[in-house]
Amino acid sequence: MGFVISKKYWGQGIVVEATREILCYGFDSIGLNRVEGRCNHDNIGSSRVMEKLGMKFEGLLRKQLKIKGNYTDQKLYSLVKDDLK
């Protein structure tokens, strides 16, 4: 799972609201058991979105993603169906 939104819409709860609906659809209609999300280790906004969605921090993926020629650490979050009970 990932999301990108224009800076002028940050902090309005749009991503949380939209993603919550997508997660409900995935778990209730499609039958998903697990959803993962990742973000750059220093991306506080994306970390907060995943935490607001009830996702659990699982760990740091060291040097996992190459961005502009440099490898960066990624935070890994997840939500499993049992978390919704």
Buried (B, 14 or more C-beta within 10 A) or exposed (E): BEBEEEEEEEEEEBBBEEBBEEBEEBBEEEEBEEBBBBBBBEBEEBBBBBEBBEBEEEEEBEEBBEEEEEEBEBBBBBBBBEBEE
